Amino acid sequence: MNSYRVLGYLGITPMLFILAAIIWQRLWPADTQLADQAVTDWLLHAFLMYSGLILAFMGGTLWAPNAQPKPAKWEPWLAVLPTFMALIAVLLDSLLSLAILTTGYTAILAIEMGRPRWGEYASWYQNLRFTLSLWVVMAHLAMGFIV
């Protein structure tokens, strides 16, 4: 397994652990409702903050100047949009935040896959990007149903 795969899966691990912790807490609650809510709030905040950081990082996949033979003038702006989406998302209500972040991850993958050079990327990279994005989107959807 190459370093990109290892780092990719390590990158989504915190999201999955936080999701698992919230599920654990729901199945085996603490002694007081107040403690449960405080822990849930903290975990949700951690999930949203981490997700926002990763979304901003993923915007970098759109940055490469050679991603298209003749990039449009607005193309570099597209690469920084996920950073602004992440910032807005972490400042809003949790369900709206989850929706914005999920949209961001989906859009980045769709844009990247729609580029002419996508077919030139190694198949392991294409599979990795799709698989990681799928796990991240599923984690966000699950979090939306749980909280």
Beta strands, then each sheet from edge to edge (+ up, - down):
end
